[in-house]
């Protein structure tokens, strides 16, 4: 019985300090594949096809930034749960970008891109089933 890190975003959905964009599985299923893959490099097609939902949380409000940082803090802790895999971290000129995958067996079921800046914080959560090979293109295209 594996422990799964829980990220509770319910409060963020209700917060006046955080902007939220949600694209549901229904919308992703209804969208024509040609629309979803338009302007997407071929190396990312597997990733896009594996996506079942998308959340974007963003704030430039100091309270909102605090809420985002505390909500997603478990993803950035060192020696964290074995279901989390730090895929990438890039630090440059006042910002840090972290990519963390949440694993179920060998499949990544949540992929988090966390962008921390001095005056803004954005977290993009991709839900779906992604093979590590689906992410290779993403890393090389960034």
N, C-alpha and C positions, 0 to 999 in steps of 0.2 A: 504494500500500500504506500504509494509515493505521495509525499507532501507536495502540494501545488501552491505556489505563491499567489496570493489573492490581491488583485489591484481593484479597489472599490472606487468606481468613478461616479456613483450616484450623486454625491454631493457636488461634484463638478458640473454635472448636468443642470443642477438647480442654481448654481452660483451666478450672481450678477457680475462677478469679477472675471469670469472666464468665458471666452467665446468657444462655442462647440459646433462642429460640423459632424453629422452622422450620415453615412450612406449605408442603408440596410441591405441585407442579403437579397431581399425581393427586388430592389432597384438594380443591384448588380446582375441578378439573373435575367431581368427584363431587358437590360441594355444590350444592344447588338454587340457582338464580339468586335466587329469592325470599329465601333465607336470606342469601346474600352481600350483597344490596342492602337488607336490612331495616335500618332506622334510618340509612340512608345518604342524604344529600341528593341529589335528582335531578341536581344539577350535577356530582356525582362518579360517576354510574353508568358513564360511558364509561371513566373511570380504573379502576374496580373490575373491569369486564368485560375490560379489557386486561391485568390482572394475572395472571401465571403462577406466581409464587412469592413468598414473603415470609420475610424473616429479621429478627429483632429481637435485638440484642446490647445488654446492659445490665450496668452494674456500679456499685456504690457503694464497692467495695474499691479503695484507692489503687493497688494493683498492676494490678487489672483496668482501672481508668480509664487508666493508662499504656499498657496493651496496646491498648485501643480507640483511644486518641488516635494511637498510632504506626501502627496498621493503616490507619486511615482518613485519615491526614495528607495523602496525595497529593491527596485530594479538596478540601482547603482551601487548598492553596498558590496564591498569586497567580501569574499567567503560567503556568498549568499547561497540560496537554496540550489540544489543540484538540477532543478528544472529550468534554471536560467543560464543562458549562455551569452557572454559578452562577445559580440561579433566584431565590433569596431568602435574605436574612439578617436576622434579627430579634434585637436585643440588648435585654434588659430585666432589671432586678433580679437580677443574679447568674447569668443564663443567656444563652446564645447558641444560636439555632436556625438552622441552615443547610440549605438544600435545594439539592442538586446533581444534575443529570441527566447521564447518560452517553449520548452520542449514537452512533447508527449511521446515517449519512446524515442524514435529517431526523427520524428517529424516536428517541425516548428509550427505551432498552432497560433501563436501571437508573435508579431514582430513589432517592436517599439523603436521608433526613432525619436530621441529626446534631444532637443536643441536648447541649450542653456546659454543665454546671453545676459549681459549686465542689466538690461532694461526690458527684456522680453524672454518668455519661455514658451516653447511649442512642443507638444508631444503628438506624434502621429502613431496610432495603433492600427496595424493591419491584422485582421483576423482571417484565418483560412487554414489550409494545409500546404505547407511549403517544404519541399525537399531542400537540403543544403545546396544542391546544384542550382535550384531556382534563384538562390541569393548570390551566387557567384557573379552573375551578370550585373546585379545591382551594385556590388562592391566595385567592380571595374568601371562602371559607368558614372560613379560619383566623383 
